[in-house]
Each structure stands twice: as structure tokens, then as C-alpha cells.
């Protein structure tokens, strides 16, 4: 009999993290008025989920699932397709970075994975802006500030994710997970 890639318990955990991303988007608002500031929450949750379920594709599945939930709830500023793709690509970008970097508990690796994930989300928004016909001068004018915000907040989110993972390790959470297998 073929073994499943994700167990039912792991899928439940990933769905929980996806729901947590949507709740964070709805409930946690920072009055910063800067592009990408919600990446502090998003990328932290995605980094934590990638270690709680330590399999390639876990962060991508969290991104996709949260994208489906967010699109269903009408979140996002450019429509359901943009919401679905931007949430999904945040997970895919973090997953690809973590496949190369391997250690989401390392502050530098987690921050870099946060930047990659958040930049993937930024690229989706930028591509949709170009497809929608935003004037190139307008896009270029706001691009540098938005890009800096996405990099900064993605790195901070990744760093926060690594801090959370280290706290979970000290609390014995991963020992508990090993017992659940």
C-alpha cells in the first residue's frame, strides 16, 4: 500500500496555518501605510508551518489553501485571481528558498526565505498591475518604495518565524509532534 505524502494530522496542521494567515490578514492591521507590511505576519506563519510539517511543499500548500480561503472571503484589492495567486506564490517562494537553505530555525535562512516568499507575492501584484494597464511611470515611481517594503517586512516576518520556531523547540512542541507520529 502506498504511503501518503502528508498525513491527515499534517494536513490539519497546514490548514490551521492557512486559516491563521487569513485571520491575521483580517484582524491584525498595522497603521504603517507601507506596502507589504502584512508580510511580518504572513511570512512568520509560513516559516513556522514549513518546520512544523518538515516536508517540501508544506509552505506551498499553506499558501494555496490560504489563497483559496482569502479569495472566497473577498480579501485582496485586485480580485479573487490575484488574491489566490499572490497568497499561493508567497508559499511557493518560501518553499523554494527553504529547499535550498534547509534550516528555518536559523535567523538568516528564515529571513531570506521570508524575503523570497514575500517577493514572489510582490511579483504577482506587479505583473497584475502591468496586465491591468497601469502606466509604466506610475508603476516605476512606486516600485522602489514598495520593493523596499516587501524586502524589509518579508525579512522581519522570516526572522519572527525563526524566533517562534526556537520558542516552540524550547517549549517541547517538536517532541510532542514526534510522539504523534
FENSUL-V126465 format. One line per field, one symbol per residue. phi: phi as a letter, one per 40 degrees, with the letter a starting at -180 (. if undefined). A space follows every 10 residues. Layout:
phi=???
//
This chain:
phi=.ccccbcccc cccccccccc cccccccbbc ccfbcgcccd cdcccccccc ccbcbdhccc cccccccccc cccgcgbbhc cccdcccccc cccccccccc cgbcccdccc cccccccccc cdcccccccc ccgcddcccc cccccccccc cccccccccc cccccccccc cgcccccccc c
//
